Amino acid sequence: SKLLNIKEGDNIEISLDDKTVNAKVNHITEHYVSHYVYMSPKYYEKLFDDKVNYNAFSSKLKNKDVDQEDKLSKEMMKNPKIATINSTTSISDKFKKTMDSVDSVILVLIASAAALAYVVMYNLTNINISERMRELATIKVLGFYDKEVAGYVYRENIILSIIGTLAGLILGVFLHKYVITTAETDMVMFSREIKTMSFIYSSILTIVFSSLVNVVMYKKLKKINMVESLKSAE
């Protein structure tokens, strides 16, 4: 419906056996693989002016073992009246294998993004400390302990990290929607849902990287020479 821009109440053209008819869309259902049209036997007879010819049937097996399904399929294919057999399990397995390869790419992207986030946060904090060396040295001269000086810098980092996390989560929703719709094909639809745990994991990773940068920078803050406060700003 999205590809054809069809809504409930609209009409669509359906072609079958060199005959094209206009059918009204009463409801729209969601499928993640392939496209299907459902209609009642009476409506079919009304549109095509012919009786319904059932050439397929669906069944649900109690035993969902793949080997049992293959065995049953081979037995049924011996019947000359049966042209083909499709199993939802086999289709699902093929789709999962495809998604597994996609997942490996996603993991690489996540790792790269995590490394980039750490490098950016490290550089920003390093620049912040370097540019304020005299200010921090003066604070030390006034009697502040190393932990108090570190807390003075860390508070800014924490506030910026929180703002960046909130902005990233909001922008991530729109970016996720764009990436998913772009990666889809005409025959496959991906889930648009972003689970709550995804937001939690993203926030935790940001907090971890921010804390790690603060720990690394603590050594640099301890090494600040108080003589820097006596130098003239030139």
KOLBAVO-36418 format. One record per atom (N, C-alpha, C): x, y, z; residue in one letter. Coordinates in steps of 0.2 Angstrom, whole numbers, always signed. Layout:
! residues N
<<X Y Z> 'a'>
...
! end
This chain:
! residues 234
<<+4 -6 +0> 's'>
<<+0 +0 +0> 's'>
<<+4 +6 +0> 's'>
<<+10 +6 +3> 'k'>
<<+14 +12 +4> 'k'>
<<+18 +13 -3> 'k'>
<<+20 +7 -6> 'l'>
<<+23 +8 -13> 'l'>
<<+18 +11 -18> 'l'>
<<+12 +9 -18> 'l'>
<<+7 +12 -22> 'l'>
<<+3 +18 -20> 'l'>
<<+5 +20 -14> 'n'>
<<+1 +25 -10> 'n'>
<<-6 +24 -10> 'n'>
<<-8 +18 -8> 'i'>
<<-15 +16 -7> 'i'>
<<-17 +17 +0> 'i'>
<<-23 +19 +1> 'k'>
<<-26 +20 +8> 'k'>
<<-33 +16 +8> 'k'>
<<-36 +14 +13> 'e'>
<<-42 +11 +14> 'e'>
<<-48 +15 +11> 'e'>
<<-51 +12 +6> 'g'>
<<-57 +15 +3> 'g'>
<<-55 +16 -5> 'g'>
<<-48 +16 -6> 'd'>
<<-46 +17 -13> 'd'>
<<-47 +11 -17> 'd'>
<<-46 +12 -24> 'n'>
<<-47 +6 -28> 'n'>
<<-40 +4 -31> 'n'>
<<-39 -2 -32> 'i'>
<<-33 -4 -36> 'i'>
<<-34 -9 -41> 'i'>
<<-30 -10 -46> 'e'>
<<-30 -14 -52> 'e'>
<<-27 -21 -50> 'e'>
<<-31 -26 -52> 'i'>
<<-28 -33 -51> 'i'>
<<-29 -37 -57> 'i'>
<<-23 -39 -59> 's'>
<<-23 -43 -66> 's'>
<<-22 -51 -64> 's'>
<<-26 -55 -67> 'l'>
<<-26 -62 -66> 'l'>
<<-29 -65 -73> 'l'>
<<-24 -69 -76> 'd'>
<<-26 -73 -82> 'd'>
<<-28 -68 -87> 'd'>
<<-24 -63 -89> 'd'>
<<-25 -58 -94> 'd'>
<<-32 -54 -93> 'd'>
<<-34 -54 -87> 'k'>
<<-40 -50 -85> 'k'>
<<-39 -45 -80> 'k'>
<<-40 -39 -81> 't'>
<<-39 -34 -76> 't'>
<<-45 -31 -73> 't'>
<<-46 -31 -66> 'v'>
<<-52 -28 -63> 'v'>
<<-50 -23 -58> 'v'>
<<-55 -19 -56> 'n'>
<<-54 -14 -51> 'n'>
<<-57 -16 -44> 'n'>
<<-53 -17 -39> 'a'>
<<-55 -19 -33> 'a'>
<<-54 -14 -28> 'a'>
<<-59 -14 -23> 'k'>
<<-59 -9 -18> 'k'>
<<-55 -11 -12> 'k'>
<<-51 -7 -9> 'v'>
<<-47 -9 -3> 'v'>
<<-51 -7 +3> 'v'>
<<-53 -12 +7> 'n'>
<<-57 -11 +13> 'n'>
<<-53 -11 +19> 'n'>
<<-47 -15 +19> 'h'>
<<-43 -15 +25> 'h'>
<<-36 -16 +22> 'h'>
<<-31 -14 +26> 'i'>
<<-24 -15 +25> 'i'>
<<-20 -19 +30> 'i'>
<<-17 -24 +28> 't'>
<<-14 -28 +33> 't'>
<<-6 -28 +32> 't'>
<<-2 -29 +37> 'e'>
<<+5 -28 +37> 'e'>
<<+9 -35 +36> 'e'>
<<+13 -35 +30> 'h'>
<<+17 -41 +29> 'h'>
<<+24 -39 +28> 'h'>
<<+29 -43 +31> 'y'>
<<+36 -41 +31> 'y'>
<<+40 -44 +25> 'y'>
<<+37 -49 +22> 'v'>
<<+40 -52 +16> 'v'>
<<+34 -53 +11> 'v'>
<<+36 -51 +5> 's'>
<<+31 -52 -1> 's'>
<<+25 -48 +0> 's'>
<<+20 -48 -5> 'h'>
<<+14 -44 -5> 'h'>
<<+8 -49 -7> 'h'>
<<+2 -48 -3> 'y'>
<<-3 -52 -4> 'y'>
<<-10 -48 -4> 'y'>
<<-15 -51 -8> 'v'>
<<-21 -48 -8> 'v'>
<<-26 -53 -6> 'v'>
<<-31 -51 -1> 'y'>
<<-36 -56 +2> 'y'>
<<-43 -53 +0> 'y'>
<<-47 -58 -2> 'm'>
<<-54 -56 -4> 'm'>
<<-58 -62 -3> 'm'>
<<-64 -61 -2> 's'>
<<-69 -66 -1> 's'>
<<-71 -70 -7> 's'>
<<-73 -76 -7> 'p'>
<<-75 -79 -13> 'p'>
<<-81 -76 -17> 'p'>
<<-86 -73 -13> 'k'>
<<-91 -69 -17> 'k'>
<<-88 -63 -20> 'k'>
<<-84 -60 -17> 'y'>
<<-81 -54 -21> 'y'>
<<-77 -56 -27> 'y'>
<<-73 -61 -26> 'y'>
<<-69 -64 -32> 'y'>
<<-74 -65 -38> 'y'>
<<-79 -69 -36> 'e'>
<<-84 -71 -42> 'e'>
<<-87 -64 -45> 'e'>
<<-88 -59 -40> 'k'>
<<-91 -53 -43> 'k'>
<<-87 -49 -48> 'k'>
<<-80 -49 -46> 'l'>
<<-75 -46 -50> 'l'>
<<-74 -49 -56> 'l'>
<<-72 -56 -56> 'f'>
<<-70 -59 -62> 'f'>
<<-75 -63 -65> 'f'>
<<-81 -63 -62> 'd'>
<<-87 -66 -66> 'd'>
<<-85 -74 -67> 'd'>
<<-82 -77 -62> 'd'>
<<-80 -84 -62> 'd'>
<<-80 -87 -55> 'd'>
<<-81 -93 -55> 'k'>
<<-80 -97 -49> 'k'>
<<-73 -97 -46> 'k'>
<<-73 -97 -40> 'v'>
<<-66 -98 -37> 'v'>
<<-63 -104 -38> 'v'>
<<-57 -104 -40> 'n'>
<<-53 -111 -42> 'n'>
<<-47 -111 -36> 'n'>
<<-49 -115 -31> 'y'>
<<-44 -116 -26> 'y'>
<<-38 -120 -28> 'y'>
<<-32 -117 -29> 'n'>
<<-26 -121 -31> 'n'>
<<-20 -121 -26> 'n'>
<<-22 -119 -20> 'a'>
<<-17 -119 -14> 'a'>
<<-21 -120 -8> 'a'>
<<-17 -122 -3> 'f'>
<<-20 -123 +4> 'f'>
<<-14 -122 +9> 'f'>
<<-16 -120 +15> 's'>
<<-12 -119 +20> 's'>
<<-13 -124 +26> 's'>
<<-8 -126 +29> 's'>
<<-9 -130 +35> 's'>
<<-3 -129 +40> 's'>
<<-5 -131 +46> 'k'>
<<-1 -130 +52> 'k'>
<<+1 -136 +55> 'k'>
<<+8 -137 +55> 'l'>
<<+10 -144 +58> 'l'>
<<+11 -143 +66> 'l'>
<<+10 -148 +69> 'k'>
<<+11 -149 +76> 'k'>
<<+18 -149 +78> 'k'>
<<+22 -153 +74> 'n'>
<<+29 -154 +75> 'n'>
<<+32 -149 +70> 'n'>
<<+36 -144 +72> 'k'>
<<+39 -139 +68> 'k'>
<<+47 -141 +67> 'k'>
<<+48 -147 +67> 'd'>
<<+55 -149 +66> 'd'>
<<+57 -149 +59> 'd'>
<<+62 -146 +57> 'v'>
<<+64 -145 +50> 'v'>
<<+65 -151 +46> 'v'>
<<+68 -156 +49> 'd'>
<<+68 -163 +46> 'd'>
<<+62 -166 +44> 'd'>
<<+57 -165 +49> 'q'>
<<+50 -168 +48> 'q'>
<<+47 -164 +42> 'q'>
<<+48 -158 +42> 'e'>
<<+45 -154 +36> 'e'>
<<+48 -156 +30> 'e'>
<<+54 -157 +29> 'd'>
<<+57 -159 +23> 'd'>
<<+55 -166 +21> 'd'>
<<+54 -170 +26> 'k'>
<<+52 -177 +24> 'k'>
<<+45 -177 +22> 'k'>
<<+40 -173 +25> 'l'>
<<+34 -172 +23> 'l'>
<<+33 -169 +16> 'l'>
<<+37 -164 +15> 's'>
<<+37 -161 +8> 's'>
<<+39 -165 +2> 's'>
<<+44 -170 +4> 'k'>
<<+46 -175 -1> 'k'>
<<+41 -180 -3> 'k'>
<<+37 -182 +2> 'e'>
<<+32 -186 +1> 'e'>
<<+26 -183 -2> 'e'>
<<+24 -177 -1> 'm'>
<<+19 -174 -4> 'm'>
<<+21 -172 -12> 'm'>
<<+27 -171 -13> 'm'>
<<+29 -169 -20> 'm'>
<<+29 -175 -24> 'm'>
<<+28 -181 -22> 'k'>
<<+27 -187 -26> 'k'>
<<+20 -187 -29> 'k'>
<<+16 -183 -27> 'n'>
<<+9 -182 -29> 'n'>
<<+9 -177 -36> 'n'>
<<+8 -180 -41> 'p'>
<<+8 -176 -48> 'p'>
<<+4 -170 -48> 'p'>
<<-1 -169 -43> 'k'>
<<-6 -164 -43> 'k'>
<<-3 -158 -39> 'k'>
<<+3 -159 -36> 'i'>
<<+6 -154 -32> 'i'>
<<+12 -151 -35> 'i'>
<<+12 -145 -37> 'a'>
<<+17 -141 -41> 'a'>
<<+23 -139 -36> 'a'>
<<+21 -136 -31> 't'>
<<+27 -134 -26> 't'>
<<+24 -133 -19> 't'>
<<+29 -133 -15> 'i'>
<<+27 -133 -7> 'i'>
<<+32 -127 -4> 'i'>
<<+29 -123 -1> 'n'>
<<+33 -118 +3> 'n'>
<<+32 -118 +10> 'n'>
<<+37 -118 +14> 's'>
<<+37 -119 +21> 's'>
<<+39 -112 +24> 's'>
<<+35 -110 +29> 't'>
<<+36 -103 +32> 't'>
<<+43 -104 +36> 't'>
<<+44 -110 +39> 't'>
<<+50 -111 +42> 't'>
<<+57 -110 +38> 't'>
<<+56 -113 +32> 's'>
<<+62 -112 +27> 's'>
<<+63 -105 +25> 's'>
<<+57 -102 +24> 'i'>
<<+58 -95 +22> 'i'>
<<+60 -91 +28> 'i'>
<<+58 -92 +34> 's'>
<<+61 -89 +40> 's'>
<<+68 -90 +41> 's'>
<<+70 -96 +40> 'd'>
<<+77 -98 +40> 'd'>
<<+82 -94 +35> 'd'>
<<+79 -93 +29> 'k'>
<<+83 -90 +24> 'k'>
<<+84 -82 +26> 'k'>
<<+78 -80 +28> 'f'>
<<+78 -73 +30> 'f'>
<<+83 -71 +36> 'f'>
<<+83 -76 +41> 'k'>
<<+87 -75 +47> 'k'>
<<+94 -75 +45> 'k'>
<<+96 -80 +40> 'k'>
<<+103 -80 +38> 'k'>
<<+105 -74 +34> 'k'>
<<+100 -71 +30> 't'>
<<+102 -64 +27> 't'>
<<+103 -59 +33> 't'>
<<+99 -59 +38> 'm'>
<<+99 -54 +43> 'm'>
<<+105 -55 +47> 'm'>
<<+108 -61 +48> 'd'>
<<+114 -62 +52> 'd'>
<<+120 -59 +48> 'd'>
<<+120 -59 +42> 's'>
<<+125 -56 +38> 's'>
<<+125 -48 +39> 's'>
<<+119 -46 +39> 'v'>
<<+118 -38 +40> 'v'>
<<+120 -36 +47> 'v'>
<<+118 -41 +52> 'd'>
<<+120 -40 +59> 'd'>
<<+127 -39 +60> 'd'>
<<+131 -43 +57> 's'>
<<+139 -42 +57> 's'>
<<+141 -35 +55> 's'>
<<+138 -33 +49> 'v'>
<<+140 -26 +47> 'v'>
<<+138 -21 +52> 'v'>
<<+132 -22 +55> 'i'>
<<+129 -17 +60> 'i'>
<<+134 -17 +66> 'i'>
<<+136 -23 +68> 'l'>
<<+141 -23 +74> 'l'>
<<+148 -19 +72> 'l'>
<<+150 -19 +66> 'v'>
<<+156 -16 +64> 'v'>
<<+154 -8 +64> 'v'>
<<+148 -6 +62> 'l'>
<<+147 +1 +62> 'l'>
<<+146 +3 +69> 'l'>
<<+143 -1 +74> 'i'>
<<+142 +1 +81> 'i'>
<<+149 +2 +84> 'i'>
<<+154 -3 +83> 'a'>
<<+161 -2 +86> 'a'>
<<+164 +4 +83> 'a'>
<<+163 +5 +77> 's'>
<<+167 +11 +74> 's'>
<<+164 +18 +77> 's'>
<<+157 +18 +77> 'a'>
<<+154 +24 +80> 'a'>
<<+156 +25 +88> 'a'>
<<+157 +19 +91> 'a'>
<<+159 +20 +98> 'a'>
<<+166 +22 +99> 'a'>
<<+171 +20 +94> 'a'>
<<+178 +22 +94> 'a'>
<<+178 +30 +92> 'a'>
<<+174 +32 +88> 'l'>
<<+174 +39 +85> 'l'>
<<+171 +43 +91> 'l'>
<<+166 +41 +95> 'a'>
<<+163 +45 +100> 'a'>
<<+169 +46 +106> 'a'>
<<+172 +40 +107> 'y'>
<<+178 +41 +112> 'y'>
<<+183 +46 +110> 'y'>
<<+185 +45 +104> 'v'>
<<+190 +50 +101> 'v'>
<<+188 +57 +101> 'v'>
<<+182 +58 +99> 'v'>
<<+179 +65 +99> 'v'>
<<+179 +68 +107> 'v'>
<<+176 +64 +111> 'm'>
<<+176 +66 +118> 'm'>
<<+183 +67 +121> 'm'>
<<+187 +63 +120> 'y'>
<<+194 +64 +122> 'y'>
<<+197 +70 +120> 'y'>
<<+197 +71 +113> 'n'>
<<+200 +77 +110> 'n'>
<<+197 +84 +113> 'n'>
<<+190 +84 +114> 'l'>
<<+187 +90 +116> 'l'>
<<+189 +91 +123> 'l'>
<<+189 +86 +127> 't'>
<<+191 +87 +134> 't'>
<<+199 +89 +135> 't'>
<<+203 +86 +131> 'n'>
<<+210 +88 +130> 'n'>
<<+211 +95 +128> 'n'>
<<+207 +98 +123> 'i'>
<<+207 +105 +121> 'i'>
<<+205 +109 +127> 'i'>
<<+199 +107 +130> 'n'>
<<+196 +111 +135> 'n'>
<<+202 +112 +141> 'n'>
<<+205 +107 +143> 'i'>
<<+210 +108 +148> 'i'>
<<+216 +112 +146> 'i'>
<<+218 +111 +140> 's'>
<<+224 +114 +137> 's'>
<<+223 +122 +137> 's'>
<<+217 +124 +135> 'e'>
<<+215 +131 +134> 'e'>
<<+214 +134 +141> 'e'>
<<+213 +130 +146> 'r'>
<<+211 +133 +152> 'r'>
<<+217 +131 +158> 'r'>
<<+223 +130 +155> 'm'>
<<+228 +128 +159> 'm'>
<<+230 +133 +165> 'm'>
<<+230 +140 +163> 'r'>
<<+231 +145 +168> 'r'>
<<+226 +145 +173> 'r'>
<<+220 +145 +171> 'e'>
<<+214 +145 +175> 'e'>
<<+214 +140 +180> 'e'>
<<+215 +134 +178> 'l'>
<<+215 +128 +183> 'l'>
<<+221 +128 +187> 'l'>
<<+227 +131 +185> 'a'>
<<+233 +132 +189> 'a'>
<<+231 +137 +195> 'a'>
<<+228 +142 +193> 't'>
<<+226 +147 +198> 't'>
<<+221 +144 +203> 't'>
<<+217 +140 +201> 'i'>
<<+212 +137 +206> 'i'>
<<+216 +132 +211> 'i'>
<<+221 +129 +208> 'k'>
<<+226 +125 +213> 'k'>
<<+229 +129 +218> 'k'>
<<+232 +135 +215> 'v'>
<<+235 +140 +220> 'v'>
<<+231 +142 +225> 'v'>
<<+224 +143 +224> 'l'>
<<+219 +145 +229> 'l'>
<<+218 +140 +234> 'l'>
<<+220 +134 +233> 'g'>
<<+220 +129 +238> 'g'>
<<+215 +123 +237> 'g'>
<<+213 +123 +230> 'f'>
<<+208 +117 +228> 'f'>
<<+213 +111 +228> 'f'>
<<+210 +105 +230> 'y'>
<<+213 +99 +229> 'y'>
<<+212 +96 +222> 'y'>
<<+216 +91 +220> 'd'>
<<+216 +88 +214> 'd'>
<<+209 +86 +212> 'd'>
<<+205 +83 +217> 'k'>
<<+198 +80 +216> 'k'>
<<+194 +86 +214> 'k'>
<<+194 +91 +218> 'e'>
<<+190 +97 +217> 'e'>
<<+191 +100 +210> 'e'>
<<+197 +101 +208> 'v'>
<<+199 +103 +201> 'v'>
<<+196 +99 +196> 'v'>
<<+197 +92 +197> 'a'>
<<+194 +88 +192> 'a'>
<<+186 +88 +192> 'a'>
<<+183 +89 +198> 'g'>
<<+176 +90 +198> 'g'>
<<+174 +96 +194> 'g'>
<<+178 +101 +195> 'y'>
<<+176 +107 +191> 'y'>
<<+176 +106 +184> 'y'>
<<+180 +102 +181> 'v'>
<<+180 +101 +174> 'v'>
<<+175 +96 +172> 'v'>
<<+175 +91 +177> 'y'>
<<+170 +85 +175> 'y'>
<<+163 +87 +175> 'y'>
<<+161 +92 +179> 'r'>
<<+154 +94 +179> 'r'>
<<+152 +97 +172> 'r'>
<<+156 +100 +169> 'e'>
<<+155 +103 +162> 'e'>
<<+155 +97 +157> 'e'>
<<+159 +92 +158> 'n'>
<<+159 +86 +153> 'n'>
<<+152 +82 +154> 'n'>
<<+150 +82 +160> 'i'>
<<+144 +78 +162> 'i'>
<<+138 +81 +159> 'i'>
<<+138 +88 +160> 'i'>
<<+132 +92 +157> 'i'>
<<+132 +91 +149> 'i'>
<<+138 +92 +146> 'l'>
<<+138 +92 +139> 'l'>
<<+136 +85 +136> 'l'>
<<+138 +80 +140> 's'>
<<+137 +73 +138> 's'>
<<+130 +71 +139> 's'>
<<+126 +74 +144> 'i'>
<<+119 +73 +144> 'i'>
<<+115 +76 +139> 'i'>
<<+117 +83 +137> 'i'>
<<+114 +86 +132> 'i'>
<<+115 +83 +125> 'i'>
<<+121 +80 +124> 'g'>
<<+123 +77 +118> 'g'>
<<+119 +70 +117> 'g'>
<<+118 +67 +123> 't'>
<<+115 +60 +123> 't'>
<<+107 +61 +121> 't'>
<<+104 +66 +124> 'l'>
<<+97 +68 +123> 'l'>
<<+96 +70 +115> 'l'>
<<+101 +74 +113> 'a'>
<<+100 +76 +106> 'a'>
<<+101 +71 +101> 'a'>
<<+106 +66 +103> 'g'>
<<+108 +60 +99> 'g'>
<<+102 +55 +98> 'g'>
<<+99 +54 +104> 'l'>
<<+93 +50 +104> 'l'>
<<+87 +52 +100> 'l'>
<<+86 +59 +100> 'i'>
<<+81 +62 +96> 'i'>
<<+82 +61 +89> 'i'>
<<+88 +63 +87> 'l'>
<<+90 +63 +80> 'l'>
<<+91 +56 +77> 'l'>
<<+93 +51 +82> 'g'>
<<+94 +44 +80> 'g'>
<<+87 +41 +78> 'g'>
<<+82 +43 +81> 'v'>
<<+75 +41 +79> 'v'>
<<+74 +42 +71> 'v'>
<<+75 +48 +69> 'f'>
<<+74 +50 +62> 'f'>
<<+79 +47 +58> 'f'>
<<+85 +47 +60> 'l'>
<<+90 +43 +56> 'l'>
<<+89 +36 +55> 'l'>
<<+86 +33 +60> 'h'>
<<+85 +26 +60> 'h'>
<<+79 +25 +55> 'h'>
<<+74 +29 +55> 'k'>
<<+68 +28 +50> 'k'>
<<+71 +29 +43> 'k'>
<<+76 +34 +42> 'y'>
<<+78 +35 +35> 'y'>
<<+82 +29 +33> 'y'>
<<+87 +26 +37> 'v'>
<<+91 +21 +35> 'v'>
<<+87 +14 +34> 'v'>
<<+82 +13 +38> 'i'>
<<+77 +7 +37> 'i'>
<<+74 +8 +31> 'i'>
<<+70 +13 +29> 't'>
<<+67 +14 +23> 't'>
<<+71 +14 +17> 't'>
<<+77 +16 +17> 't'>
<<+82 +16 +12> 't'>
<<+84 +9 +10> 't'>
<<+86 +5 +16> 'a'>
<<+88 -2 +15> 'a'>
<<+83 -7 +13> 'a'>
<<+77 -5 +13> 'e'>
<<+72 -10 +11> 'e'>
<<+71 -11 +4> 'e'>
<<+69 -17 +2> 't'>
<<+67 -18 -5> 't'>
<<+60 -18 -6> 't'>
<<+58 -19 -12> 'd'>
<<+50 -19 -13> 'd'>
<<+47 -25 -11> 'd'>
<<+51 -30 -9> 'm'>
<<+48 -37 -7> 'm'>
<<+49 -38 +0> 'm'>
<<+53 -34 +4> 'v'>
<<+55 -35 +11> 'v'>
<<+54 -29 +15> 'v'>
<<+51 -29 +20> 'm'>
<<+50 -23 +25> 'm'>
<<+53 -25 +32> 'm'>
<<+57 -20 +34> 'f'>
<<+60 -21 +41> 'f'>
<<+56 -18 +46> 'f'>
<<+57 -20 +52> 's'>
<<+53 -17 +58> 's'>
<<+55 -10 +59> 's'>
<<+50 -6 +60> 'r'>
<<+52 +1 +62> 'r'>
<<+53 +3 +69> 'r'>
<<+51 -2 +73> 'e'>
<<+51 -1 +80> 'e'>
<<+58 -1 +83> 'e'>
<<+59 +4 +88> 'i'>
<<+65 +4 +91> 'i'>
<<+64 +3 +99> 'i'>
<<+67 -3 +101> 'k'>
<<+65 -5 +108> 'k'>
<<+68 +0 +113> 'k'>
<<+65 +0 +119> 't'>
<<+67 +4 +124> 't'>
<<+75 +3 +126> 't'>
<<+76 -4 +126> 'm'>
<<+83 -6 +128> 'm'>
<<+88 -3 +123> 'm'>
<<+87 -1 +117> 's'>
<<+91 +2 +113> 's'>
<<+93 +9 +115> 's'>
<<+88 +13 +117> 'f'>
<<+90 +19 +120> 'f'>
<<+94 +19 +126> 'f'>
<<+92 +14 +131> 'i'>
<<+96 +13 +137> 'i'>
<<+103 +11 +135> 'i'>
<<+104 +6 +131> 'y'>
<<+111 +4 +129> 'y'>
<<+115 +10 +126> 'y'>
<<+112 +14 +122> 's'>
<<+115 +20 +119> 's'>
<<+117 +25 +125> 's'>
<<+113 +26 +129> 's'>
<<+114 +31 +135> 's'>
<<+120 +28 +139> 's'>
<<+120 +22 +141> 'i'>
<<+125 +19 +145> 'i'>
<<+132 +19 +142> 'i'>
<<+132 +18 +135> 'l'>
<<+138 +18 +132> 'l'>
<<+141 +25 +132> 'l'>
<<+137 +30 +131> 't'>
<<+139 +37 +131> 't'>
<<+142 +39 +138> 't'>
<<+138 +36 +143> 'i'>
<<+141 +38 +150> 'i'>
<<+147 +34 +152> 'i'>
<<+148 +28 +149> 'v'>
<<+154 +24 +150> 'v'>
<<+160 +28 +147> 'v'>
<<+159 +30 +141> 'f'>
<<+165 +33 +137> 'f'>
<<+166 +40 +140> 'f'>
<<+161 +44 +143> 's'>
<<+162 +50 +146> 's'>
<<+166 +49 +153> 's'>
<<+164 +44 +156> 's'>
<<+168 +42 +163> 's'>
<<+175 +40 +161> 's'>
<<+176 +36 +156> 'l'>
<<+183 +34 +154> 'l'>
<<+187 +39 +152> 'l'>
<<+185 +44 +148> 'v'>
<<+188 +50 +147> 'v'>
<<+190 +54 +153> 'v'>
<<+186 +55 +157> 'n'>
<<+187 +58 +164> 'n'>
<<+193 +55 +168> 'n'>
<<+192 +48 +168> 'v'>
<<+198 +45 +172> 'v'>
<<+204 +46 +168> 'v'>
<<+205 +46 +162> 'v'>
<<+211 +47 +158> 'v'>
<<+214 +54 +159> 'v'>
<<+209 +58 +159> 'm'>
<<+211 +65 +160> 'm'>
<<+213 +67 +167> 'm'>
<<+211 +63 +172> 'y'>
<<+213 +65 +179> 'y'>
<<+220 +65 +180> 'y'>
<<+224 +61 +176> 'k'>
<<+231 +61 +177> 'k'>
<<+234 +68 +174> 'k'>
<<+231 +70 +169> 'k'>
<<+234 +77 +166> 'k'>
<<+232 +82 +171> 'k'>
<<+226 +82 +174> 'l'>
<<+224 +87 +179> 'l'>
<<+229 +88 +185> 'l'>
<<+231 +82 +187> 'k'>
<<+236 +81 +193> 'k'>
<<+242 +84 +191> 'k'>
<<+244 +84 +185> 'k'>
<<+251 +86 +183> 'k'>
<<+251 +94 +181> 'k'>
<<+246 +97 +182> 'i'>
<<+246 +104 +181> 'i'>
<<+250 +108 +186> 'i'>
<<+255 +112 +183> 'n'>
<<+260 +115 +187> 'n'>
<<+257 +122 +189> 'n'>
<<+257 +123 +196> 'm'>
<<+254 +129 +199> 'm'>
<<+258 +135 +197> 'm'>
<<+264 +135 +194> 'v'>
<<+268 +140 +192> 'v'>
<<+265 +144 +186> 'v'>
<<+261 +139 +182> 'e'>
<<+257 +142 +176> 'e'>
<<+253 +148 +178> 'e'>
<<+250 +149 +184> 's'>
<<+246 +154 +186> 's'>
<<+250 +161 +186> 's'>
<<+257 +160 +187> 'l'>
<<+261 +166 +188> 'l'>
<<+263 +169 +181> 'l'>
<<+262 +165 +176> 'k'>
<<+264 +167 +169> 'k'>
<<+259 +172 +166> 'k'>
<<+262 +177 +162> 's'>
<<+258 +182 +159> 's'>
<<+254 +179 +153> 's'>
<<+248 +181 +152> 'a'>
<<+244 +179 +146> 'a'>
<<+246 +183 +140> 'a'>
<<+250 +179 +136> 'e'>
<<+252 +183 +130> 'e'>
<<+251 +178 +124> 'e'>
! end
